Amino acid sequence: QVQLVESGGGLVQPGGSLRLSCAASGIIFSVYHMNWYRQAPGKQRELVAVITRGNITDYTESVKGRFTISRDNAKNTVYLQMNSLKPEDTAAYYCNAAYRATIYWGQGTQVTVSS
């Protein structure tokens, strides 16, 4: 059974930091491209960060320089380090594993940036 389990969300003040984790099981983690998406209330889900199985990374423009995606294949885990958080980063964050036509999603973790 495939599982992607996110953790690390919470309430943080503007300018603060959070580190999200997504632990995968039931897949050969190293062959999957791993992605972080987010969805704010009333908005479409958007792709935030990508890390390929070759460790190439990319980010949506609004988080460049603030967020860092990384992966640890030995721990089957992908991370999203989020710094200098802004209220507009408030959303449910989901990890996603993709390999060819196969895609898996986690259940999401809520990030709220508010004073």
C-alpha positions in Angstrom: 0.0 0.0 0.0 1.4 3.4 -1.0 1.4 6.1 1.5 2.6 9.7 1.5 2.4 11.3 4.9 3.1 15.0 5.3 4.0 16.7 8.6 5.4 19.9 9.9 2.6 22.3 9.2 1.2 24.8 11.7 0.7 28.4 12.6 3.6 30.7 12.2 4.0 34.5 12.2 5.0 36.4 9.1 8.7 36.2 8.5 8.9 32.9 10.3 10.0 29.4 9.1 8.6 25.9 8.8 9.9 22.7 7.5 7.5 20.3 5.9 8.3 16.6 5.6 6.7 14.0 3.4 7.5 10.4 4.2 6.8 7.8 1.5 6.2 4.1 1.8 5.2 1.4 -0.6 7.1 2.9 -3.6 10.6 2.8 -4.9 11.2 6.4 -3.7 14.4 7.0 -5.6 12.8 6.7 -9.1 10.0 9.2 -8.4 10.0 12.9 -9.0 8.7 14.5 -5.9 6.6 17.7 -5.8 5.0 20.0 -3.3 1.7 21.6 -4.2 -0.5 24.0 -2.2 -4.1 25.0 -2.2 -5.5 28.1 -0.6 -9.2 28.4 0.1 -11.1 29.3 -3.0 -8.1 28.8 -5.2 -6.8 26.2 -7.5 -4.0 23.8 -6.4 -0.7 25.1 -7.5 2.7 23.5 -8.0 5.2 25.0 -5.5 8.4 23.1 -5.8 9.8 20.1 -7.8 12.8 17.8 -7.2 13.5 15.3 -9.8 14.9 11.9 -9.2 18.2 13.4 -10.4 18.0 16.2 -7.7 17.1 18.9 -10.2 14.9 21.5 -8.4 12.5 24.2 -9.6 10.1 26.6 -7.9 7.2 28.7 -8.6 8.2 32.3 -8.9 6.5 33.5 -5.7 8.6 31.2 -3.5 12.0 31.4 -5.2 14.7 32.4 -2.7 12.5 31.6 0.2 11.7 27.9 -0.1 14.0 25.0 -0.6 13.0 21.5 -1.6 15.3 18.5 -0.8 15.1 14.8 -0.6 16.7 12.0 1.4 16.4 8.7 -0.6 17.7 6.7 2.3 14.8 7.9 4.4 12.2 8.0 1.6 11.4 11.5 2.6 11.1 14.8 0.8 11.3 18.2 2.6 10.2 21.7 2.0 12.1 24.3 4.0 10.0 27.5 4.0 11.6 30.7 5.2 10.4 34.3 5.3 6.8 33.1 5.3 4.1 35.5 4.1 0.4 35.5 4.8 -0.2 34.6 1.1 1.7 31.3 1.8 -1.2 30.2 3.9 -2.6 27.0 2.3 -2.9 23.3 2.6 0.4 21.8 1.4 0.4 18.4 -0.4 3.3 16.2 -1.5 3.1 14.3 -4.7 5.1 11.5 -6.2 5.2 11.1 -9.9 6.8 8.5 -12.1 5.6 8.2 -15.7 1.8 7.9 -15.6 1.7 7.0 -11.9 0.9 9.7 -9.4 0.4 9.5 -5.7 -0.8 12.2 -3.3 -0.5 12.8 0.4 -3.3 13.9 2.6 -1.9 17.4 3.1 -0.7 19.6 6.0 -2.0 23.0 6.8 0.3 26.0 6.9 -1.2 29.2 8.3 0.9 32.4 8.3 -0.7 35.0 10.6 0.2 37.5 13.3 
